[in-house]
Amino acid sequence: MAENTGASAGLQFTLTLPGVDEIAVIDFTHREALSQPFELALNLASRDGNLDAAELLDREATLTVWQDGEPLRRVHGVVSEFGRGDRGHRRTFYSLVLRPALWRLSLRQNSRIFQKVDPLTIINTLCDERGITDVSFAVNRELAEREYCVQYRETDLAFIERLAAEEGLFYFHEFDENSHRLVFADDPQVLTNLGERPYNSRAGGTAPTRHVRKLSHKARVAAASATLKDYSFKNPAYAQLHKHLGHDVEAHGQNTDYEHYDYPGRYKQDASGEPFTRLRLEQLRREVITAQAESDLPELAPGARFTLTDHDTDRLNRDWQAISVIHHGEQPQALEEDGMTQGDANGMTRYYNQLTLIFATPGIAGWGQQQLSKSLPNAVGTPYELPGRGINRIDRHSMTQVVDGLEAEKAFDQRHLAEATGHYCQ
């Protein structure tokens, strides 16, 4: 980059890797976002030329960003990739990728049924099966018990993210020196408020304080309302129709007749249909206004809230919330004599990040992993509601089929349900 972005004499990056005594961080790129597993890719150098993937894969490691001996940020994760490169004069080059323990759930695909449990219990069960016990739920409202919930040909991670998105939950990670915690929440008040952070629009040179720079923002046209409809054989005459209009549509300057309609809405009662519809619209409108920026503030993480100051445009001096952050760090002096033709010419350690921001608002539930309409499993032929005289199934066009008679009796039998979907879970 042209300007001196984040270069500092007191800045240092270290990696703690159990069983490895000496390893230096050359550079790293850390990608993290709300409701997504993070990915930390590092290039490393070590005097030990015999590091082996079999000894490091699936092990834990911690990156620490230091400033004058004080830790500014830690990232703890699981080694999911390991590579060995060339050998220099005295050091061998390596690369590895850290991901959260939650990422392991993307490696397991399953089909099973959960009955009479709430979504938080399902999420906790899936995490516990993979040994993820450091899970916290900062959820203010009581989630309705699900009479019948199917994981159908989905990875455990995709299933968790679908449930969270349906219920308006987002997730993020908190880091300690030797661990990380998975947090599910429905209220942005549980996220970190960093207070004021200055803006510096002057390129070049070295700024006296860490700051935000290169802020640009965009406004977009999006769906103005959401309408969901469903059907229940228990009350076939009731329309199960719910509609929600965005509160800021007219102020945003767009037309109000852009309706998002979907059927089935995947609910059976108003108590679920109303919030599902509201959350669907929040997800559709979540990128109506976003901003891009850079900074040299390593404490900025997804969900972190801060108040921007010193911007030339007064209306931008307001509260912002980070949605995603890409961190970049370079430490060319770690190469020592092997770095004669590599790294930064000045040999300075540098750090900067790229931010995606939104206006800080009372709710950010729309920032689940995916929009619901794109995250539904292809459960063709799968029963999705316990039957009375009949049973509902989903055909190839996601429409409800009502089955009566002997076939319904067979479908009602739990043994046949288990055969149809894989597993039966109490």
N, C-alpha and C positions, 0 to 999 in steps of 0.2 A: 504494500500500500504506500501511497506517496507520502502521507504524513507519518509522524512518529506516533504510532497507535499503541499506547500501552507499554512502551519500553520503560523499564525500571531497574535500577541497580540493586534494589533490595528484594526483587521478586525471585521466587524459586519454586520449582515443581519437583515433588518427590513421589515415588511409588513404593508402597509397602506390599511386598509379595512374599508370603510365607515360604521359607526354605531357600530364598535367594538373598544373599548377603549384600551384593553390590549390583545395582542396576540404575542407570541414569535415564531420565526422561528427555528425549530430544524434542518432541512436539506432540501435541494431542488435539483432537477435535471431539467435543462432547455435545451431543444432540439430545435435548430433552424438551418435553412438551407435556401439558396437562393431559392426563388419561392416555399416555403412551409410555411403553417401556423405554428408558433412556438407552443411549448407545455411546460409549466412550472408547474411541480408537486412539491408541498410543503407538508411537515409534520410540524404541528404546535402544540402549547400548549397554553392553556388559563385558567385563574382562573374562567372564566365564563363557566359554564357547560351547558348553555342553548342556545348556538348558534344553529340556525335552518336553514336548507337548503332553506326553502321558503323565508327567508330574505336575502340570500346571492347569490343564483344562478342567473346568468345573470347580476350580478352587477360588477362594476369595482374595480380593486385592483392594487397596485403597490409594487413590490419588489425592494429594494434598497440595493446595496452592498457598504458598507462604509469602508474607510481606514483612521484611525486617524481623524474621523469627517468629511472627505471629500467624497462625492459620487463618486464612480468609475463607476457605471453602474446602470441603472434603467430599469425595465421591467414592462410595464403597459399592462393589458389585462382584459379579461372578465372571470368571474368565470363560468366555464363550468361543473365542477364536485365538489361536496362537500361531505365529509364523516366525521362521528363521531366515535371515538374509545373509548378505556377504560378511566376510570378516575383514576388518581394516587392519591398521598397523598393530593395534593392541586390543581392539574391541570387536565384538561380534554384534551385528545389528539384529534386533528382534521387533516384532509387532504383536500386539494383542488387542482384543476388544473386550470391554467389560459391559455387562448388562445386568439388570436387577434379577433377583431370584424369581420374581414374577414371570420373567421371560420364559422360564423353563416350562410354564404351563402351555406355551405355544407349541411345544413338542409332543403334546399328548392330545389325541383326538378321540372322541367318545360319542356314544348315543345312549341316553338313559333318561329316566323319569324321576322327578322329585314331586312328592305329594304332601300337601298341607304343611308347607314351610314357607317362611318369608325369604326374600332375596338375600338379605344379609346372612342368613344361616347357610344358604346355598353357596354364596361367595366364600364364607369362612370354611365350609367343608372342602371346597375345591383347593383352597390354599393349604389347609391342614394336610390334605393328602400328599402334597409335595413338600411337606416340612416347613412351610412358610408360616411361622407362628407369631412373628412380630407384625401383626396387622391391627390397625386401629380404625374405628368407625366413629367419625364426628358427624353423626346424622341427627338432626333435630326433630324430624317427624317420624312417626311410626309407619313402617312400610307394611302394606296389606299382605296377609298370608296368601300364598298362591295354592289354590286347590290342586292345580295340575301344571307342572312346568317341565318342558322337554328340552333336553340338550340333544340335538339331532345332527350328527355328522359335523360337529364343530370341535375345534380345539378348546381346551379348558379356558384358555385366555380369551378367545373370541366369545365364548359363552358368558364369561364374567363381564366383559366389556359390553355385551348386548344387554344384560340385566341391568348394569349400572346406567347405561344410556336410557333405557326405558324408564327407570325410576328417578332420573335427574341427578344421578351421582357423578362426581368426577373423582379421579384419584391422582395422587402424587407421592413422592418419596421424601423422607427426612433422613439425613445422614449423620452418623457418628463416626468415631475413629475406626471402629472395627465392625460396624453393622449398618444396616439401613432398614427403615421402617416404611411399610406400605400403609397409606392413609386414604380411606374413602370418606368423602364429605358431600354435603349438600348445601353448605353455607360458606361463602367466601370469607366470612369473618374469622374462620380458623386459619386462614393463610397469613403469611408474614407481612407486616406493614413496616417498610424500611424507613419511613419518614421522607424528608426532603432529599432530593438528589439534583445537582446543578446541571444545566445545559450549557454546552460550549459549542458555538457555531463557527469558531475561527479555526481553520485548518492550518496544519503545520506547527512545528515547535513542540514543546512539552508543556502541557497544562499544569498549573499548580496543584490541582486536585483531581481526583477521579470524577468522571462526568459522563453524561449522555451526549451524543452528537448525531448528526445526519438524520434527523427525524423527518419522516415523510408519512402522510396519512392519506387513505383512500376511502371514498364512500361508494357503495354499490346498491343496485336495485336487487331486491329479493322478494320471495313470497310474502304477501301482506297478511294472509290468514291461513289457518289450517283447519280442515274439517276431517274428522275421522268417524267411521261408522263400523258397527259390528253386529253380530247376530247371536242370540242365545236361545237354544231350544226350550229353556225354562220359561222364557217370556218372548215368544216369537213375534207378538204384535208390537212390542216396544222397539222403536227405531234405533236405539243405542247410538244416536247421532250427537256429536259434540263439535262445536266451532269456537275458535279463538282468533281474535284480531290483534295484531301487533299494536302496542300502545304508542309507539313512536313513528308510525308509518307516515302520517300526514306531515309531521314535523321534519321528517327525513326528505320530503319533497317528491315522493314517488306516488304512483297511482295505488289505489286501495283495492283494485279488483283482481289482483294476482292471488288466486286461491290454490292451495295445495290440498287435494282430496285424496284419501286413501281408504281402502277397504281390503281386508279386515284390519281393524285397529288394534286387535290383540288384547281385548278386554271384555269383561262380561257385565260389569256394573259401572254406574256413574262415578263411584268413588275412585275407580281407576281410569275411566275414560276421560274425565275432565283434566286431571294432571297430565295424562299421556298426550292429550291434544295440545295443551299449553307447552309442554316440553318439546314436542315435535316442531312447533313454530319457533321456539327459541333456538333449536338446532339449525333450522333453515335460515334464520336471520343472524346467526352468530358472527358472520363476517361482513355485516352491513357496513361497519366502520372499523377499520384496522389501521395500525401504524407500523412502520418499520423504522428501526433505529440501530445505532451502534453504541457501545459503551466500553469502558474498561472496569466495570463493576462486577467482580466475580460473584458477589452475593445475590445478583439477580437470577432468580430461578422461576420456573413456571408457577404462576399463581401469586408471586410476590407483588405487592402493591407499593407504589411510591408516589410522592408528590414532586412533579417537575417544577423547577424554578429557573429563573434567569433566561427564559426563552424570549426572543424578540417579539413573538406573537403572544399577547397576553392570554388569549383563550386557550392556548396550549399549556399554560402553566396551571396544571390541574392534576388530579389523581389518575394514574395509569396502572394497568395490571398486565403483567407479562403472561403470555399464553405459551410461547415457545422461545427457547434460547439455544443458540449454537455458540459454544465457547471454543476459542482458538488459543493455543499456547505454544510458544516457541522458545527453546532453551539451547541455542546453538553451541554454547560453551561446553555443554555436556559431551560433545564429540572430541574435545581436546585435540590431539594431533591428527585425528582422523577427519577433522572438519575443515581442512585447509581449503577445500573447494565447495563446502556445503554451508548451509545456514545463513544467518544474517551477517552482513559485512561488518557491522559494528560489534558483533558478538554479544549483543544485549538480549537479555530475556524479555519477552514481550507477551502481552495478553490482551485480547479484546473479545467482544461477543457481538452477535447479531440478534436483534430482538424483534419479536412480533408482539405488539401491544394492542390492548383495547381500552376504551374508557372504563375506569373502575365503576362498577354499578353494584346494586344490592345482590344480584345473582349472576352466576356464570354457569348454571346447570347445563346450558346448551353445549358446553365444551366437553361432551363425552367423546369417546373414541370415534364413533361414526354416527351419521344420521340413521335413524331407525329404519328407514325405508331401504337402506343399503346393507343392513346388518342382520336381516332375518334369515334363518336357516332354510334350506330347501327341503322342508319336511313334507314332501309329496306323499299323500296316503296316510299320514300320521294322525291319529286321533289327538285332539287337543283339549277336549273337555269331557269329564266323566259323564256318561250317559244316564238318562232316565229311561224313557222308552226307546230312545234312539241315541246315536252317537255322531258327533261332528267330525268330519275329516277334511283335510285340505287336498284339493285336486291340483292338477298341474297348472292351473291358472289362479291359484290361491283363493279359490271360491269354496264355500262351505257345501259339503254334501251331507244330507241327513239320511242315515242308514237305519232301517227298521227291521224287525223280525229276527230270524235266526242269526243273521250276520251280526246284528247289533249285540245279541246275547254273547256271541263268540268274542266280539271285540271288547265287550265289557269285562270278560275274564282277564284277570291280571296276567295270567300265563301267556295269553295271546298278545297282550300289550308288550310284555317283556320281549317276546319273540320278534315283534314288529320293530322295536326301537333299540334293542341291545341289552339293557340292564334295567332292573327295577330297584329304586332306592327308597327306603322309608324316610 
